[in-house]
Amino acid sequence: MEPRELALTDDTVGIIARDFAGLFSGDVGVSSIAGGQSAADRALAQLDITNYARQRSEVLPRNRRGASVLSPYIRHNLLTLDQVDRAVASAPYQDREKFRDELLWQEYARHVYARLGTRLFENLRFATPPPTTGAGWNRDMKCLDEVLSELERDGWLVNQTRMWLASHWSVRSSAEWQAGQELMYRQLIDGSRAANLLGWQWTIGAGTGKPYGFARWQVEKRAPGLCTSCPLSAACPIQQFPDETSPRPLASEPLLDHDTQLETTTGPLEPRLTDHPEVVLLTIDSLGDADPALVAHPDLPVVFVFNVVALQRLQLSARRIGFYLQTLQDLSTRRELRVFLGDPYDFALETKVAVTHAPVPSFSKFVRPAEVHPFPWLKLPHAGSIRSFSAWRRAGGY
């Protein structure tokens, strides 16, 4: 596939409309959460997690939310987990420990996905197979319409409302969970297969055997006043907790208990050189100024290749693509950068690239890049149990 170069000097919305026609879903627009290292640095400088433990799950009014809104920057390593962890060292103890638990959960998700890959979402169904079609979200409900509108507008949600959507889709509506998580994944500017798949599986009770029940009580507690303006307030479909369902246990998977290929899961611990690189190639998983390959080669030009085949299949929202473009536009003010639509794996075959390892299955499609740099883990993966977050922490001594 012959790559086509993009001009980053135009406005972001114009680039999406002109160059990404047929490659995204929904309307053209950008999130109010700006992409880019400069935006990430500002967000980190303003971070204050005081009262985080008590307010992290608040939904409305927005000024009561305790969520940090750093996840889009963490997802793409504009901010590393270690960097954010160090930034909260002086925060109140209870808030700091809860916040660090959430950072560790993100790292746990990365470890699980790095070890299991696509097995993370294969062969998992309810004991009674749900229908593969149907309305997973009832937008006549004010709570769901409010959440979905925010998702469509900004591509971001607090964790509480992500659980509302996942539970209503799969537990309440008995719709296939994989389809629901795919719709959410398309929209989220922090969309991560690792975190999204694990979050949905936790909500439906995979591994724990206890699905998360979404009911009016949670809405009234986390978004007070919302129910009173709902047209279904007098006949609320979620007035009571849903009937208990029992997801079928995960299929026997030895990799949950022991990693026989820990080196593959972890990636290189030192730069792995097979040739002298000509350019630094960035990936979606590492777009920050602290990208190890970028730091190692301050004088090399930088390239990013949007994967056309993947975009055609995934149909990500314009907000997600806009976040990437804003990040690249910001980087272009500091480094010599070229951006293409094409095939990043073909590019790496034809050009000697330095790239940072990513703990995702698709990274294996890079065939002998000139140089591979270690992924910036918060905690190095271990070979022990990952059956649960607590088992993972115990096995790793985290």
C-alpha positions, 0 to 999 in steps of 0.5 A: 500500500502506497502511503499518502502524506497528510498536511498537519498545518490545516485545522484538525476538523478539516483534516478529518473531513478531507483525509479520513472520509470513510474511516471514522464513525459519527459526526465530524468534531473534536473533544473538549479534552485536547490532545498533545504533550502540551495539554498533557503537561498542563493537566498534570501540573494542575492535578489535585487529587484531594478528596479523590477517594470520596469523589472519584465516582461522582457523575453530576454535577460536574464540579463535584467530579473527582476523576483526574481526566488523565486517562487519555494521556496515560493511554497513549503514554503522553504521561506514563503511569510512573510519572503520574504516580510520582506526581501524587506523592504528597497528596493526602494518604487515603486519596493517594492510595486510592489513586495509586490503586487505579494506576495499578489497575491500568497496569494490571490490564496491560499485563493481562492483555500482554500475556493473553492477547485476544484470548482476553475476549474469546469464548466468554458468554453467559450461561444462557447465551444472549441475543446478538442483536437488540437495543443495548441502551435505552436512550429514553432513560435520562441517565443513559442519554446523558451518559451517551451524549457525553461519550459522543460529544467528548469521547470520555466518561468517568468510570462509574458511568462506563459501568452503567453502560456496560451493565445496562447493555449486557446484564439488563438488556442481555445484549452481547457484551463484545458488541457493546464494548466495541461501540464504547471502544470506538468512541473513547479517546482513551480507548484501550483494548486492555482496559476496556475489555477487562472493565466489561468483563469485570462488569458482567462478572467474568472471573468474580461470578458476580455481575455489577447491577445497575439500578436507579439507586446509583443514579440518584446517589451519583447524579442527584436530580437527574431522575426527576427530569427523566420521562420514565421517572414514574416507570423507571426500568431500573427501579430495582436491581436486576435479577442475578445472572451467572456468567459461564466461568472462563474456559480453562486457561493455563496462562492465567496462572503462569506465563511460560513466555515472560520475555515475550510478554514484557518485551525487551528490557534494553534497546534491541539493535539490528541495524542503524535506524533512519527514522523514529516510528511512533505508535498509538501506544506511545505518542509522548515526548518521553517515548524511549525511541524518540528520546534516544534519537533526538536528531532523527526525523519522526514518522507516524502512519495511520493504519488505513486497514485498521481504521476501515475496520474499526470505524473509530469516532472523529473525536479519537482521530482528532485527539491523535491529530492534535497530539501529532500537530503539537509534536510537530512544533518540536520535532521534524515529523511526517504523518501518513495514511498507509500501513505502518508495518509495510513502512517498517519493512521498507525503512529502518525504524527505531520504535518503542515496544508496545504490549499489544498483539499487533506489535508482532506484525513489525518484522525486525525493525532496526531498533526496539526500545523497552516499553515504560512499565510501571511494574514489570510483568511477572510470571505468576497468577493474573486471575484477579487484580488481587492475585496479580498484586500478591504474585508481583509484590505490588 
